């Protein structure tokens, strides 16, 4: 029951802001919104407010923002079809933008809960090179060999790139004073590299986590893009792909490790949704943007009828893909 609730919350957090982004920018551009729906399929609840019907539908696997003139050209100043190409692209990109914002927020909160590794030392191993050089717990390493180290990753990188015979000149801040320690790393067979015997500290400071949030999100994004490249080049196996059914199992596993893991998973799924939506497949936001650009490049030779036919084919492909992934999820679920 807990897993089902957390899965439903994740879907709502992913779908509602995405569609709200489309609706908000569309309204800024003067487009009439016919319906804003959370969920797909049979209608459960609806409420009319102004020109827009707000709907709740049975299947929580998506949602939509139905704009006037989105599916076919409508001769009206409030229709999507009457807007400029730049306005259309802005409306289409709004959903993806919201998914990225959600990911950054989720990552930042996750970091606040779990803590961020910083370059202030939590402890120094007794008898280690760092201990012999005079480094102490609470020291903040601000530079190595004259190069600034603003993060623990930079500290670790400088130490790992050490060459035998050299000495590391470590500049540190201790309270209000600054000092320098000459440290000669020692090779560790256990860790397979040179070490100086220091342990990083962590912080839950909001501003530090807020600063790290976008950077961590960007690193996640780069990994996901690499994953998509591997998917399209055939380097990802069938068992490595998960759809909604498989995601339920993953949500359950992540929640067992606490809220920080759940939020990080939410961020990953949100970024996945953003990247997937930008793929130029008819029916997706990326496909619609692709056709706008095609119409501009072709000088109007690509018409709405061609786009409609391509969208129907694209949606059929996507639905088939969704069905295959779901079948694969069920097969994996039952071993």
N, C-alpha and C positions, 0 to 999 in steps of 0.2 A: 504493500500500500504506500509506504514511504517513497519507494522508487518511482511508482506511478505518479505521485503528486509532484515530485521533483522533476520528472520528465515533462509533465504538463506545464509546470512553471517555466521550464527552459524553453519550450515551444512558444509560449505566450511572450516571453521576453525577446525571443528572436523575431516573431511574426509581427507583433503589434508595432514596435518602433519602426520596423522596415516599411510597413504599409503607411504608418503615420508620416514618415518622411516623404513618401510619394504624395500623400494628400496635402501636407502642409505646403510644399513647394508648388504643387499644382494650383492651390488656392492663391498663393502669392502671384502666380502667373495669370490669374483670372479664369481658371478652369472650374467648371461645375463638377462636383463629385456626386454621382448618383447613389453609390453604395460603398460603405466601408465595412468589410466583413472580416470577422475573426473566425477562422475555421472554414471548412468546405463542406459541400453536400447539403442535406436537408436542413431547413431553417428551424431553429429552436426558439429564437427570440429576435424581435426587431423593434426599433424605435426611430421614428422620423424626427429629425431636428433640422429645420430649415429645408434646404433642397436635398439633404443627404439622409439616406436610410442607414442606420447603424445596425448590423446584424451579428448574431451569434449562431454559428452552424455546428452541426453534429460532429464532424471529423476535425480534430484540432491539428491537422497536418498542413497548415498553411493559412492563407487568407488572401484578400485582394482589396484593391481600391479601384472601383469601377468609375472611370472618368467619362464624361460626355464626349462622344466623338473619338474614343480610343480605338474601337474595333472597325469603325467605318467613318468616312469623312462626313461631317455634319456642318452645314452652313450656319454657324452661330459663333458670335464673338466669345462665348464661354466654352467652346469645345476645344478639346485637346488638339484636334486636327487643324484648327485655325491658328495655332501658335507657331512661333518661329522655331527653326531647328535648334537654336541655342536653348530656348525655353524647354523644348521637348527633352533634350539631353540632360538638362538640369533636373527635370522631374524624374527621369529614369535613374539618374545617379544618386538621387536623394535616399533611396532605400538602402543601397550599398553603403552609403556614407553613414547611415544610422547603425548598420551592423558593425562597422568599424568603430564607431563611438561606443557602442555597447561593449565591444571587445576590450577597448582601452579601460573603460570603467570597471569591468569584471576583473581584469588583470590587476588593476590598481588596488581594488578592495582585497583581492587574493593576497597580494604582497603585504598589505597592511596587517592581514591576519597571520600569515606565515612568517613575515619578517623579510627584510632585504639584507643580503650579505654586504658588508661595508669594509673599507680598508682600515678600520680601527680594530686593533688587535684584542681578541677576547682573552687569549692566553699565549704564553711563550713556553715551549717545552724545555724543562730544566736540562742543562748541559748541552743544548743544541747550539749551532752557530749563532743564531739570533740572540740567545741567552748570553753567550760568551761576549758578544759585541755590545751588550748593554740594553737591548730592546726590552720593553716591559709591556705587560697587559695595559690597555688603555692608550697606547701610542697610536697615532694616526700616521700611516705611511703616505707622504705627500709627493715623493719623487724617488726614482731609482736611477742612479748614474746621470743625474741632471734632468731626466725626463719625468714630467708630471704624471702622477698616478691618482686620478680622481676616483677610481673604482677598484674594487677588489679584483675584478677580471684583469685590469691592467697590471696590478701587482703580481698576480699569478703568472701572467704572460711574460713579464720581465724576468721572473725567477726561472721559469721553465726554459727560457731562451739562453740561460747561462752557459758559457763555454768554459771548459776546464782550464784552470790557471788564472782566471780573472777574479776580481774582487768586486762585489756589489756595494756601491756607495749609496746607502739608504738614508734619505732625509725624512725625518719624522717630526711630528708636532706632539709635545707633551704638555698639556695645559696651555699656558700662554707662551711657552718657550719652544724653540726649534733646535734640533740637534741632528748630527750625522753619525751613522754607524757603518763601519767597514765590515762586511759579512762575506765569508767564503762558504758557499753552499756545500753540502755533503751529499753524495749519491746514496739514494735509498733503494735497496733491492726490492723491498716490499712495495714501494710505489712506482718503481721503474723510472725514476728521474731525480733531479737535484732538488733538495729541500733545505730550508733554513730553520724549520721548527717553529712556525707561527700558526696560530689558529685565528681565522677571521671572526669578527663580531657580527652581530645582526642588529637591525633596528626596525621598529614598527612605526617610526615617525611618519606622519601622513605626508608631509611635503617631500621627504626623501622617496617614499613609495610613489607619490604622484609624478615625480620626476622620472622614476624608473619605469612607470606604467607604459607610456608610449614606446620607449626603447625596447622593452620586453615584448610588447605586442608586435613591433616591427620584426623582431627576431623570429617570433612564432609565424608571422606572415611569410617570411622568406622560406621557412621550413615547409610550410603548407604549399607554397608555389612550387617548390622542388618536388613535393609529393605529387602534385597534379601533373608535372612534367613526366615523372616516372610512371604515372597511371596511363598517360597517353602514349608512352613509348613501350608499354608492355612490361615494365620492370616491377609492377605491383601485382601480387597474386590476388585471386578471387577472395581468399579468406581475409585479406587485409582491407577489404571494402565493407563498410557498414551503412545500412539505411536506418530508418526510424525504429524498426524492431531491434536491430543490433545496438542502436543507441540507448535503448532502454537498459540493456544489460550493462553497457559502459557507464551510464549514469549511476546505476546501483553500485558498481565497483568504485567509482570516483567518490560517491557520497560516504562510503565506508571510511575513507581517509580524511573526512572532515570538509567543512565549507570552503576552505582554500582550494582544494582539489576540484570540487564541484564548480567553483567559479572559473577556474582555469580551463576546465572542460567546456564550460559555456562560452568562454572567449574563443576557444579553438573552433567550436561548431559555428559560432557567429562569423568568424573569419572565413571558414569554409563556405558558408552560405554567400558571403560577399564575393569571394573569388569565383564560385560556381556561377553566380548570377551575371558575372561579367564575361563569361564565355560566349562568343558570338553564335549561339544556337538560336534559331527562330523560336520565339515563345518566351525566352529569357530577356531580362533587361539588356544584356549585352547584345543579344540578337537584334533587338529594336534599335539600339544605337548603331549597330552595324548597317542596318538598312537605311537609316537616316544618312549616314556617311555615303552609302552606295548611291542614294538618290542625288546627293550633292555632286559626287564625282561623275555620275552618268548623265548629268544635266536633265534629269527628269525621265530618262528612258526606263528606269525601274519605277513601276507604278504601285499603287496600293493593292491592286488585285494580285500582283506577283508576291507582294509581302504577305498577304493573307494566306495564299496557297502554301508558301514556305512555312508560315507559322503553324498551319494545320499539320504539316509533315513533321515539323520540329516538336510540336506537342505530342504527336503520336510516338515519336522516338523517345521523348522524355518519359512518357507514361510506360512504355515498354521497358525502358531502363529501370524505372522505379519498381515495376513488377518483378523484374529479374533480381534486383538487389534485395527486395523483400523476401523472395523465395530463398535466396542465398542466406539471408539473415536467419530465417526459420530453420534451414538445414544446419547452420552452424549452432543454433540454439539447442537443437536436439542431437548434436554430435554427428 
